[in-house]
Amino acid sequence: MICKLRKRQGLWKRVYRSGLVPIFLTILVLGYGYYCMHDVVKTTYTINTQKNIREEGYRIAFISDLHFRTTMNETTLEQYCREIEMEHPDFVVLCGDIVDEQTNLLDLQKVFQTLSTIQSDYGVFFVYGNHDRASYNPKADFTPEQLTQILEQNGIHILQEENYSITEDFTIIGREDWYTRDSTITAKQLLTNVDTTNFLLLLDHQPRNLSENAAAGYDLQLSGHTHGGQIWPVGLITDLLGFGEMNYGYRKIDNFQVIVSCGLGGWGYPIRTGYHSEYVIIDIQKDPPVS
């Protein structure tokens, strides 16, 4: 018995010294990360409101941080668009970083042409992220002007510090990305000419100034940008050290609610170990009357 135990201990020592253990663990983590990035899931939320919205409520399809084509081509994107379409959204929101510095002009055309085909009652709405205009690459294959032109050609509504009322009781407000917007324009100022009895949906690529947005009177904010940390434990560390206001998921501040998506894709490399890639379906429902 003692002899067998010594042989096993010797075997484990040889395996350990060979360096196979860290190699195996690295392969395991990379494989899991590749799976999480490419296994796109549907995430659902139900938002209740005291606002007097229509009885049937609203359904939103929410996409952010695709970074086309880091993780998928147009054929795969088309498949997800058809999945989203089967959810029968009232409208679609693209909350920034749909493309980035590595996207070429042809892919820029393909991605927005594909996303614009998602059938909905009120169309597709877009706000800029920090990567969409390829600001970090002076040799990018497209210009910000070409991006804007392609969005408009595909009938996608661009919201930059402006609002759009889709019905008499629902208004969408879109912000410029935090890195490039005029810091003197407050969330409250954007509501100057808005009927605040409407349900107020704020689209902002980065989940910042949440307390300010809550105080301004918004009902729901949708954001991306964080990728849920993308590689664990980045998200956990940023939460613990207070580097970001919110990394992923849902939060409620009084009557103000926030949803942050980890994104349909990822930036830089096709691996994520924090959360699965996702598209988000949100149902907004009116609170039942108090009896």
C-alpha positions in Angstrom: 0.0 0.0 0.0 2.8 2.4 1.0 4.6 1.5 -2.2 1.6 2.3 -4.4 1.0 5.6 -2.6 4.6 6.6 -3.2 4.3 5.7 -6.9 1.1 7.9 -7.2 2.8 10.8 -5.4 5.8 10.4 -7.8 3.5 10.5 -10.8 1.8 13.7 -9.7 5.2 15.3 -9.0 6.3 14.4 -12.6 3.0 15.8 -14.0 3.3 19.0 -12.0 7.0 19.5 -12.9 6.2 18.9 -16.6 4.1 22.1 -16.8 1.1 20.2 -18.1 -1.3 21.4 -15.4 -1.1 25.1 -16.2 -1.3 24.3 -20.0 -4.4 22.2 -19.4 -6.0 24.8 -17.3 -5.2 27.5 -19.9 -6.8 25.4 -22.6 -9.8 24.8 -20.4 -10.3 28.5 -19.6 -9.9 29.5 -23.3 -12.3 26.9 -24.4 -14.9 27.9 -21.9 -14.4 31.6 -22.8 -14.8 30.8 -26.5 -18.0 28.9 -25.7 -19.4 31.7 -23.6 -18.7 34.3 -26.3 -20.3 32.3 -29.1 -23.2 30.8 -27.2 -25.6 33.8 -27.4 -28.5 33.6 -24.9 -31.8 35.5 -24.7 -32.0 37.5 -21.4 -35.5 38.8 -20.4 -36.6 41.5 -18.0 -40.1 42.8 -17.0 -40.3 46.4 -16.0 -43.3 47.7 -14.1 -44.3 51.3 -14.2 -46.8 53.6 -12.6 -46.9 55.7 -15.8 -50.2 55.7 -17.7 -48.9 53.8 -20.7 -51.1 51.7 -23.1 -52.7 48.6 -21.7 -50.7 46.1 -23.8 -47.4 47.7 -22.7 -44.3 47.7 -24.8 -41.7 45.1 -25.8 -38.1 46.3 -26.5 -35.3 44.3 -28.2 -32.0 45.6 -26.9 -28.6 45.0 -28.5 -25.3 46.4 -27.6 -21.5 45.8 -28.0 -21.6 43.6 -31.1 -18.2 44.8 -32.3 -18.9 43.3 -35.7 -17.2 41.0 -36.7 -15.1 39.9 -33.8 -17.4 37.0 -33.0 -19.8 36.4 -35.9 -20.3 37.0 -39.6 -23.4 38.4 -41.3 -25.0 34.9 -41.7 -24.9 34.3 -38.0 -26.1 37.8 -37.2 -29.0 37.2 -39.6 -30.0 34.2 -37.6 -30.1 36.2 -34.4 -32.0 38.9 -36.1 -34.7 36.4 -37.0 -34.7 35.0 -33.5 -35.3 38.6 -32.2 -37.9 39.2 -34.7 -39.9 36.2 -33.5 -40.1 38.0 -30.1 -42.3 40.6 -31.8 -40.7 43.7 -30.4 -42.4 47.1 -30.7 -39.0 48.6 -31.4 -35.3 47.8 -31.4 -32.5 49.7 -29.7 -28.8 49.5 -30.6 -27.0 50.9 -27.6 -23.5 51.5 -29.0 -20.3 49.8 -30.1 -22.1 47.8 -32.8 -18.9 48.3 -34.9 -15.4 49.3 -34.0 -11.9 50.2 -35.3 -11.4 46.8 -36.9 -14.6 46.8 -38.9 -14.1 47.5 -42.6 -16.4 49.6 -44.7 -18.1 46.6 -46.4 -18.9 45.0 -43.0 -20.1 48.3 -41.8 -22.7 48.3 -44.6 -23.6 44.6 -44.0 -24.1 44.9 -40.2 -26.5 47.8 -40.3 -28.3 46.5 -43.3 -28.9 43.2 -41.5 -29.9 44.8 -38.2 -32.4 47.1 -40.0 -34.3 44.1 -41.3 -35.6 43.3 -37.8 -39.4 43.8 -38.1 -41.0 46.0 -35.5 -43.8 48.5 -35.1 -41.6 51.6 -34.5 -38.3 50.9 -36.0 -34.6 50.7 -34.9 -33.0 53.4 -32.7 -29.2 53.9 -32.3 -26.9 55.7 -29.9 -23.1 56.0 -30.4 -20.7 54.1 -28.3 -17.0 55.0 -27.8 -15.9 52.6 -30.5 -18.5 53.1 -33.3 -16.7 56.0 -35.0 -13.4 54.2 -34.9 -11.9 57.0 -32.9 -9.0 54.9 -31.6 -7.6 54.1 -35.1 -6.5 56.9 -37.4 -6.2 54.3 -40.2 -9.8 53.0 -39.9 -11.5 51.8 -43.1 -14.4 54.1 -42.6 -15.1 57.7 -41.5 -17.7 58.9 -39.0 -19.5 60.5 -41.9 -19.8 57.2 -43.7 -21.2 55.6 -40.6 -23.9 58.2 -40.2 -24.8 57.9 -43.9 -25.1 54.1 -43.7 -27.3 54.3 -40.6 -29.6 56.9 -42.3 -29.7 54.9 -45.5 -31.0 51.9 -43.6 -33.7 53.9 -41.8 -32.1 53.7 -38.4 -32.9 56.6 -36.1 -29.8 58.2 -34.6 -30.4 59.9 -31.3 -27.7 62.3 -30.1 -28.8 64.4 -27.1 -32.4 64.3 -28.5 -35.7 62.7 -28.0 -38.2 60.8 -30.1 -41.8 60.0 -29.1 -42.9 56.8 -30.6 -46.5 57.2 -29.2 -48.4 59.7 -27.1 -47.2 58.0 -23.9 -43.6 56.8 -24.7 -40.5 58.9 -25.4 -37.0 57.7 -26.1 -34.1 60.0 -25.2 -30.7 59.2 -26.7 -27.4 60.5 -25.3 -24.1 61.0 -27.1 -21.3 58.8 -25.7 -19.9 60.0 -22.4 -16.4 60.4 -23.8 -17.5 62.8 -26.6 -20.6 64.6 -25.4 -20.8 68.2 -24.1 -20.4 67.8 -20.4 -22.4 70.9 -19.7 -25.6 69.3 -21.0 -27.3 67.5 -18.2 -29.8 64.7 -18.2 -32.4 67.1 -16.8 -31.9 69.6 -19.6 -32.7 67.0 -22.2 -36.2 66.8 -20.8 -36.9 70.5 -21.2 -39.4 70.1 -24.1 -40.5 66.6 -23.2 -43.8 65.5 -21.7 -42.6 63.9 -18.5 -45.9 62.2 -17.9 -44.8 59.9 -20.7 -42.7 56.8 -20.0 -39.1 58.1 -20.4 -36.6 55.6 -21.8 -32.9 56.8 -21.7 -30.4 55.2 -24.1 -26.8 55.8 -23.0 -23.9 53.6 -24.0 -22.1 53.9 -20.7 -23.9 53.3 -17.4 -22.8 56.6 -15.7 -24.5 59.3 -13.7 -27.2 56.9 -12.6 -28.3 59.0 -9.5 -28.4 62.1 -11.7 -30.6 60.3 -14.2 -32.9 59.0 -11.5 -33.3 62.5 -10.0 -34.0 63.9 -13.5 -37.1 61.8 -13.8 -36.2 59.0 -16.2 -38.0 55.7 -15.9 -35.6 53.3 -17.5 -32.0 53.5 -18.7 -30.4 50.9 -21.1 -26.6 50.8 -21.3 -23.8 48.5 -22.4 -20.1 49.3 -22.7 -18.9 47.1 -19.7 -19.2 43.7 -21.5 -19.9 42.4 -18.0 -16.2 42.5 -17.4 -15.7 40.1 -20.4 -12.8 38.3 -18.7 -13.4 37.2 -15.1 -12.5 38.7 -12.5 -12.3 42.1 -14.2 -16.0 42.9 -13.6 -15.7 41.8 -9.9 -12.6 43.9 -9.4 -14.1 47.0 -10.9 -17.2 46.6 -8.7 -15.1 46.1 -5.5 -12.9 49.1 -6.2 -15.7 51.3 -7.4 -14.3 52.0 -10.8 -17.7 51.8 -12.5 -21.2 52.6 -11.3 -22.7 49.4 -12.6 -21.1 46.4 -14.4 -24.1 44.2 -15.5 -27.7 43.3 -14.9 -30.5 45.2 -13.2 -30.8 48.0 -10.6 -33.6 50.1 -9.2 -33.1 53.6 -7.7 -36.5 54.7 -6.4 -38.8 54.8 -9.5 -35.8 54.7 -11.9 -34.6 51.4 -13.3 -31.4 50.4 -15.1 -30.5 47.5 -17.3 -26.9 47.0 -18.4 -26.2 44.3 -21.0 -22.9 42.5 -21.4 -23.4 42.7 -25.2 -24.1 40.5 -28.2 -20.3 40.2 -28.9 -17.0 41.3 -27.4 -14.1 43.5 -28.1 -10.6 42.5 -29.2 -10.7 38.8 -29.0 -13.5 36.2 -29.2 -13.4 35.1 -25.6 -15.4 36.0 -22.5 -15.5 34.2 -19.1 -17.8 36.6 -17.2 -21.2 36.1 -18.9 -22.6 34.6 -22.0 -23.1 36.9 -25.0 -26.7 38.1 -25.1 -29.5 40.0 -26.7 -32.1 41.4 -24.3 -35.9 41.4 -24.5 -37.7 43.8 -22.1 -41.4 44.0 -21.4 -42.7 47.2 -20.0 -46.0 46.8 -18.2 -48.3 49.2 -16.4 -48.9 48.6 -12.7 -52.4 47.3 -12.0 -54.7 49.8 -10.4 -54.7 49.8 -6.6 -58.1 48.6 -5.4 
